[in-house]
Amino acid sequence: MVPNGTAVTFTQTFNLSGTITGANLDVMADDTASVWLNGTELAAANLGGSYPTCSSLPIGCLTGTMGVFDFAELQPYLQDGTNTLSFVVYQEAGSSYGLDYAGTVTTPEPGSLMLLGMGMFGVALTARRRLLN
């Protein structure tokens, strides 16, 4: 456990390539946390909250205080190449301390795009043969 008033940063980097078609992120923290994606703050910590159980809004350790970010909130900040997701977690209440998060990013698989391209090529070839006959 860390002393009250301590902030610890947890960072996750990941690589993306291609068109991003979906994304989501769920965050729970005890006591509270800020969430950053590629240098943009998505949610600010609630410093100085009352912490009756584990945290006050906006992001806490209860399902009702979980930070939920959907594709519309994440997509403007996701980029082709390396991405950095950071959480600044603050110890405020003097007991437990931690961070839980889960997320997904969806991009078309290269194999799917290749199959689609081959299918389109086959349709074009068939149409061309019909025109020549």
Residue frames as a rotation matrix with the C-alpha (Angstrom) as fourth column:
MET 1
0.585 0.811 0.000 0.00
0.811 -0.585 0.000 0.00
0.000 0.000 -1.000 0.00
VAL 2
-0.442 -0.692 0.571 1.17
0.674 -0.676 -0.298 3.51
0.592 0.253 0.765 -0.79
PRO 3
-0.664 0.157 -0.731 0.65
0.590 -0.491 -0.641 6.54
-0.460 -0.857 0.233 1.50
ASN 4
0.475 0.879 -0.045 -2.27
0.738 -0.426 -0.524 8.96
-0.479 0.215 -0.851 1.04
GLY 5
0.632 -0.155 -0.759 -1.60
-0.313 -0.947 -0.068 11.65
-0.709 0.281 -0.647 -1.54
THR 6
-0.476 -0.846 0.241 0.50
-0.146 0.346 0.927 9.32
-0.867 0.406 -0.288 -3.71
ALA 7
0.652 0.570 -0.501 -0.08
-0.612 0.005 -0.791 9.14
-0.448 0.822 0.352 -7.47
VAL 8
-0.360 -0.712 0.603 1.24
-0.069 0.665 0.744 6.18
-0.931 0.226 -0.288 -9.47
THR 9
0.177 0.364 -0.914 1.17
-0.921 -0.266 -0.284 6.03
-0.346 0.893 0.288 -13.27
PHE 10
-0.107 -0.102 0.989 0.50
0.186 0.975 0.121 2.75
-0.977 0.197 -0.086 -15.07
THR 11
-0.003 0.021 -1.000 1.19
-0.855 -0.519 -0.008 2.74
-0.519 0.855 0.019 -18.83
GLN 12
0.103 0.084 0.991 0.32
0.361 0.925 -0.116 0.28
-0.927 0.370 0.065 -21.59
THR 13
-0.314 -0.193 -0.929 1.53
-0.759 -0.537 0.368 0.67
-0.570 0.821 0.022 -25.17
PHE 14
0.050 0.362 0.931 0.01
0.379 0.855 -0.353 -1.14
-0.924 0.370 -0.094 -28.13
ASN 15
-0.844 -0.401 -0.357 0.32
-0.205 -0.374 0.905 -1.04
-0.496 0.837 0.233 -31.92
LEU 16
0.276 0.935 0.223 -2.49
0.154 0.187 -0.970 -0.62
-0.949 0.302 -0.092 -34.42
SER 17
-0.868 -0.422 -0.263 -2.50
-0.170 -0.245 0.955 -0.86
-0.468 0.873 0.141 -38.18
GLY 18
-0.731 0.623 0.276 -5.33
0.566 0.328 0.756 -0.44
0.381 0.710 -0.593 -40.61
THR 19
-0.366 0.718 0.592 -8.76
-0.361 -0.696 0.621 1.05
0.858 0.014 0.514 -40.21
ILE 20
-0.996 0.086 0.010 -10.12
0.016 0.297 -0.955 0.96
-0.085 -0.951 -0.297 -36.66
THR 21
-0.499 0.863 -0.076 -13.72
-0.051 0.058 0.997 -0.27
0.865 0.501 0.014 -36.71
GLY 22
0.671 0.737 -0.081 -14.44
0.054 0.061 0.997 -0.56
0.739 -0.673 0.001 -33.00
ALA 23
-0.560 -0.825 -0.072 -13.00
0.143 -0.010 -0.990 0.08
0.816 -0.564 0.124 -29.54
ASN 24
0.680 0.692 0.241 -14.02
-0.103 -0.236 0.966 0.04
0.726 -0.682 -0.089 -25.88
LEU 25
-0.544 -0.832 -0.109 -12.34
0.100 0.065 -0.993 0.50
0.833 -0.551 0.048 -22.50
ASP 26
0.720 0.692 -0.055 -13.62
0.093 -0.018 0.996 -0.20
0.688 -0.722 -0.077 -18.97
VAL 27
-0.418 -0.895 0.157 -11.67
0.044 -0.192 -0.980 1.17
0.907 -0.403 0.120 -15.98
MET 28
0.833 0.529 -0.163 -12.05
0.198 -0.010 0.980 0.65
0.517 -0.849 -0.114 -12.23
ALA 29
-0.253 -0.952 0.174 -9.71
0.147 -0.215 -0.966 2.21
0.956 -0.219 0.194 -9.66
ASP 30
0.827 0.336 -0.450 -9.32
0.494 -0.055 0.867 2.39
0.267 -0.940 -0.211 -5.92
ASP 31
-0.397 0.669 -0.629 -9.22
0.487 -0.427 -0.762 5.22
-0.778 -0.609 -0.156 -4.94
THR 32
0.740 0.608 -0.287 -9.55
0.051 -0.477 -0.878 7.27
-0.670 0.635 -0.384 -8.15
ALA 33
-0.235 -0.837 0.494 -7.76
0.636 0.251 0.729 7.61
-0.735 0.485 0.474 -11.49
SER 34
0.232 0.166 -0.958 -7.21
-0.645 -0.712 -0.280 9.80
-0.728 0.683 -0.058 -14.52
VAL 35
0.309 -0.075 0.948 -7.25
0.563 0.818 -0.118 8.08
-0.767 0.570 0.295 -17.92
TRP 36
0.139 -0.395 -0.908 -5.04
-0.609 -0.757 0.236 9.28
-0.781 0.520 -0.346 -20.79
LEU 37
0.512 -0.023 0.859 -4.88
0.592 0.733 -0.334 8.07
-0.622 0.679 0.389 -24.39
ASN 38
0.046 -0.626 0.778 -1.99
0.970 -0.159 -0.185 9.34
0.239 0.764 0.600 -26.55
GLY 39
-0.836 -0.547 -0.037 -1.58
0.528 -0.785 -0.324 12.45
0.148 -0.290 0.945 -24.42
THR 40
-0.453 0.763 0.461 -5.29
-0.394 -0.635 0.664 13.35
0.800 0.119 0.588 -24.20
GLU 41
-0.953 0.160 0.257 -7.06
-0.208 0.274 -0.939 13.12
-0.220 -0.949 -0.228 -20.85
LEU 42
-0.574 0.784 -0.235 -10.26
0.120 0.365 0.923 11.10
0.810 0.502 -0.303 -21.29
ALA 43
0.638 0.743 -0.204 -11.30
0.318 -0.012 0.948 11.30
0.701 -0.670 -0.244 -17.61
ALA 44
-0.230 -0.683 0.694 -9.97
-0.457 -0.553 -0.696 13.27
0.859 -0.477 -0.185 -14.67
ALA 45
-0.567 -0.044 -0.823 -9.54
0.605 0.655 -0.452 11.79
0.559 -0.754 -0.345 -11.20
ASN 46
0.498 0.761 0.416 -11.94
0.101 -0.527 0.844 12.91
0.861 -0.378 -0.339 -8.47
LEU 47
-0.528 -0.792 -0.307 -9.41
0.471 0.028 -0.882 14.16
0.707 -0.610 0.358 -5.96
GLY 48
-0.937 0.106 0.334 -10.69
-0.326 -0.612 -0.720 15.10
0.128 -0.784 0.608 -2.52
GLY 49
-0.160 0.926 -0.342 -13.78
-0.350 0.270 0.897 12.90
0.923 0.263 0.281 -2.77
SER 50
0.280 0.385 0.879 -15.62
-0.946 -0.047 0.322 11.47
0.165 -0.922 0.351 0.24
TYR 51
-0.456 -0.555 -0.696 -14.61
-0.533 0.796 -0.285 7.82
0.712 0.241 -0.659 -0.45
PRO 52
0.215 0.625 0.751 -17.36
-0.977 0.135 0.168 6.15
0.004 -0.769 0.639 1.62
THR 53
0.912 0.073 0.403 -16.48
-0.104 0.993 0.056 2.66
-0.396 -0.093 0.914 0.39
CYS 54
0.204 -0.886 0.417 -13.62
0.807 0.393 0.440 2.92
-0.554 0.247 0.795 -2.04
SER 55
-0.851 -0.504 0.151 -14.06
0.492 -0.662 0.566 5.96
-0.185 0.555 0.811 -4.24
SER 56
0.058 0.822 -0.567 -16.30
0.031 -0.569 -0.822 8.75
-0.998 0.030 -0.058 -5.35
LEU 57
0.768 0.253 0.589 -17.18
0.581 0.115 -0.806 9.48
-0.272 0.961 -0.059 -8.95
PRO 58
0.295 0.552 -0.780 -16.01
-0.947 0.061 -0.315 9.67
-0.126 0.832 0.541 -11.71
ILE 59
0.251 -0.222 -0.942 -13.92
-0.367 0.879 -0.305 6.44
0.896 0.422 0.139 -11.70
GLY 60
0.072 -0.171 0.983 -13.98
-0.993 0.078 0.086 4.20
-0.091 -0.982 -0.164 -8.66
CYS 61
-0.871 -0.489 -0.039 -13.87
-0.490 0.872 0.012 0.54
0.028 0.030 -0.999 -7.70
LEU 62
-0.336 0.837 0.432 -17.62
0.025 0.467 -0.884 -0.14
-0.942 -0.286 -0.177 -7.80
THR 63
-0.438 0.223 0.871 -19.51
0.866 0.364 0.342 -1.11
-0.241 0.904 -0.353 -10.94
GLY 64
0.616 0.787 0.016 -21.55
0.775 -0.602 -0.193 2.08
-0.142 0.131 -0.981 -10.60
THR 65
0.704 -0.425 -0.570 -18.38
-0.236 -0.896 0.377 4.21
-0.670 -0.131 -0.730 -10.64
MET 66
0.008 -0.689 0.725 -16.58
0.658 0.550 0.515 2.33
-0.753 0.473 0.458 -13.43
GLY 67
-0.138 -0.133 -0.982 -15.27
-0.576 -0.796 0.188 4.45
-0.806 0.591 0.033 -16.29
VAL 68
0.106 0.261 0.960 -16.78
0.607 0.748 -0.270 3.14
-0.788 0.611 -0.079 -19.54
PHE 69
-0.223 -0.286 -0.932 -15.41
-0.538 -0.761 0.362 4.51
-0.813 0.582 0.016 -22.81
ASP 70
0.523 0.487 0.700 -16.95
0.320 0.649 -0.690 3.54
-0.790 0.585 0.183 -26.15
PHE 71
-0.004 -0.543 0.840 -15.73
0.977 0.175 0.118 3.76
-0.211 0.821 0.530 -29.74
ALA 72
0.618 0.317 0.720 -16.98
0.549 -0.829 -0.106 7.34
0.563 0.460 -0.686 -30.22
GLU 73
0.966 -0.256 0.040 -14.92
-0.198 -0.628 0.753 8.50
-0.168 -0.735 -0.657 -27.22
LEU 74
0.347 -0.884 0.312 -11.75
0.171 0.387 0.906 6.57
-0.922 -0.261 0.285 -28.11
GLN 75
0.500 -0.093 0.861 -11.63
0.829 0.341 -0.444 6.70
-0.252 0.936 0.247 -31.92
PRO 76
0.954 -0.138 0.265 -10.51
0.002 -0.884 -0.468 10.36
0.299 0.447 -0.843 -32.28
TYR 77
0.546 -0.765 0.342 -7.36
-0.808 -0.372 0.457 9.61
-0.222 -0.526 -0.821 -30.23
LEU 78
0.463 -0.384 0.799 -6.39
0.210 0.923 0.322 6.18
-0.861 0.019 0.508 -31.59
GLN 79
0.434 -0.404 -0.805 -3.70
-0.819 -0.548 -0.167 6.29
-0.374 0.732 -0.569 -34.25
ASP 80
0.929 -0.233 -0.287 -2.05
-0.006 0.767 -0.642 4.03
0.370 0.598 0.711 -36.76
GLY 81
-0.067 -0.998 -0.015 1.18
-0.120 0.023 -0.993 2.77
0.991 -0.065 -0.121 -35.16
THR 82
-0.638 -0.300 -0.709 2.12
0.611 0.363 -0.704 2.98
0.468 -0.882 -0.049 -31.48
ASN 83
0.263 0.761 0.593 -0.53
-0.138 -0.579 0.803 4.10
0.955 -0.293 -0.047 -28.98
THR 84
-0.816 -0.528 -0.236 -0.06
0.195 0.133 -0.972 4.82
0.545 -0.839 -0.006 -25.27
LEU 85
0.396 0.918 0.029 -2.77
0.083 -0.067 0.994 4.30
0.915 -0.391 -0.102 -22.66
SER 86
-0.727 -0.686 -0.031 -1.93
0.149 -0.113 -0.982 5.74
0.670 -0.719 0.185 -19.22
PHE 87
0.532 0.817 -0.221 -3.70
0.397 -0.010 0.918 5.68
0.748 -0.576 -0.330 -15.87
VAL 88
-0.616 -0.611 0.498 -2.71
-0.216 -0.477 -0.852 8.01
0.758 -0.632 0.162 -13.04
VAL 89
0.286 0.700 -0.654 -4.04
0.448 0.506 0.737 6.28
0.847 -0.504 -0.168 -9.91
TYR 90
-0.294 -0.307 0.905 -4.31
-0.503 -0.756 -0.420 8.30
0.813 -0.578 0.068 -6.70
GLN 91
-0.360 0.140 -0.923 -4.26
0.748 0.633 -0.196 6.95
0.557 -0.761 -0.332 -3.14
GLU 92
-0.367 0.338 0.867 -6.74
-0.309 -0.923 0.229 9.07
0.877 -0.184 0.443 -1.18
ALA 93
0.533 0.812 0.240 -8.57
-0.508 0.080 0.858 6.96
0.677 -0.578 0.455 1.43
GLY 94
-0.115 -0.723 0.681 -5.66
-0.984 -0.011 -0.178 5.22
0.137 -0.690 -0.710 3.15
SER 95
0.284 0.175 0.943 -6.75
-0.430 0.902 -0.038 1.59
-0.857 -0.394 0.331 2.66
SER 96
0.206 -0.219 0.954 -6.76
0.629 0.776 0.043 -0.55
-0.750 0.591 0.297 -0.48
TYR 97
0.103 -0.333 -0.937 -5.23
-0.588 -0.780 0.213 0.70
-0.802 0.529 -0.276 -3.71
GLY 98
-0.447 -0.342 0.827 -5.36
0.353 0.782 0.514 -0.58
-0.822 0.521 -0.228 -7.27
LEU 99
-0.245 0.307 -0.920 -6.42
-0.842 -0.538 0.045 -0.46
-0.480 0.785 0.390 -10.91
ASP 100
-0.312 0.212 0.926 -8.40
0.432 0.900 -0.060 -2.83
-0.846 0.381 -0.372 -13.14
TYR 101
-0.017 0.370 -0.929 -8.99
-0.737 -0.633 -0.238 -2.21
-0.676 0.680 0.284 -16.82
ALA 102
-0.313 -0.014 0.950 -10.04
0.512 0.840 0.181 -4.12
-0.800 0.542 -0.255 -19.92
GLY 103
0.183 0.382 -0.906 -10.41
-0.538 -0.732 -0.418 -3.00
-0.822 0.564 0.072 -23.50
THR 104
0.029 -0.151 0.988 -10.54
0.701 0.708 0.088 -4.04
-0.712 0.690 0.126 -27.12
VAL 105
-0.109 -0.040 -0.993 -9.74
-0.633 -0.767 0.100 -2.45
-0.766 0.640 0.058 -30.44
THR 106
0.322 0.325 0.889 -11.10
0.425 0.790 -0.442 -3.96
-0.846 0.520 0.116 -33.66
THR 107
-0.159 -0.358 -0.920 -9.39
-0.777 -0.530 0.341 -3.65
-0.609 0.769 -0.194 -37.03
PRO 108
0.831 0.435 -0.347 -10.04
-0.556 0.615 -0.559 -5.71
-0.030 0.657 0.753 -40.17
GLU 109
0.346 -0.715 0.607 -7.79
0.012 0.651 0.759 -8.75
-0.938 -0.256 0.234 -40.31
PRO 110
-0.333 -0.544 -0.770 -5.37
-0.766 -0.320 0.557 -8.74
-0.550 0.776 -0.311 -43.28
GLY 111
-0.929 0.001 0.370 -6.57
0.153 0.911 0.384 -12.23
-0.336 0.413 -0.846 -44.26
SER 112
0.003 1.000 0.021 -10.18
0.636 0.015 -0.772 -11.04
-0.772 0.016 -0.636 -44.39
LEU 113
0.319 0.063 -0.946 -9.21
-0.441 -0.873 -0.207 -8.10
-0.839 0.483 -0.251 -46.59
MET 114
-0.722 -0.639 -0.266 -7.28
-0.558 0.310 0.769 -10.41
-0.409 0.704 -0.581 -48.90
LEU 115
-0.684 0.542 0.487 -10.26
0.569 0.815 -0.108 -12.78
-0.456 0.203 -0.867 -49.20
LEU 116
0.345 0.821 -0.455 -12.56
0.306 -0.557 -0.772 -9.85
-0.887 0.127 -0.443 -49.92
GLY 117
-0.012 -0.451 -0.892 -10.15
-0.716 -0.620 0.322 -8.57
-0.698 0.642 -0.315 -52.58
MET 118
-0.930 -0.340 0.141 -9.88
-0.174 0.744 0.645 -12.01
-0.325 0.575 -0.751 -54.21
GLY 119
-0.288 0.913 0.290 -13.66
0.695 0.407 -0.593 -12.34
-0.659 0.031 -0.751 -54.20
MET 120
0.447 0.420 -0.790 -14.05
-0.138 -0.840 -0.525 -8.95
-0.884 0.344 -0.317 -55.87
PHE 121
-0.476 -0.696 -0.538 -11.40
-0.713 -0.053 0.699 -9.93
-0.515 0.716 -0.471 -58.44
GLY 122
-0.853 0.197 0.483 -13.33
0.318 0.930 0.184 -13.14
-0.412 0.311 -0.856 -59.17
VAL 123
0.197 0.973 -0.119 -16.59
0.534 -0.208 -0.819 -11.24
-0.822 0.098 -0.561 -59.64
ALA 124
0.271 -0.164 -0.949 -14.86
-0.568 -0.823 -0.020 -8.78
-0.778 0.544 -0.316 -61.99
LEU 125
-0.781 -0.620 -0.077 -13.25
-0.459 0.486 0.744 -11.61
-0.424 0.616 -0.664 -63.97
THR 126
-0.540 0.671 0.508 -16.59
0.640 0.719 -0.269 -13.42
-0.546 0.180 -0.818 -64.34
ALA 127
0.443 0.725 -0.528 -18.33
0.205 -0.655 -0.727 -10.23
-0.873 0.213 -0.439 -65.44
ARG 128
-0.126 -0.590 -0.797 -15.57
-0.733 -0.486 0.476 -9.56
-0.668 0.644 -0.372 -68.00
ARG 129
-0.911 -0.213 0.354 -15.88
0.018 0.836 0.548 -13.08
-0.412 0.506 -0.758 -69.46
ARG 130
-0.077 0.966 0.247 -19.65
0.714 0.226 -0.663 -12.63
-0.696 0.125 -0.707 -69.83
LEU 131
0.445 0.216 -0.869 -19.13
-0.256 -0.899 -0.355 -9.35
-0.858 0.380 -0.345 -71.66
LEU 132
-0.480 -0.735 -0.480 -16.64
-0.713 0.008 0.701 -10.96
-0.511 0.678 -0.528 -74.07
ASN 133
-0.816 0.195 0.544 -18.97
0.330 0.930 0.162 -13.89
-0.474 0.312 -0.823 -74.90
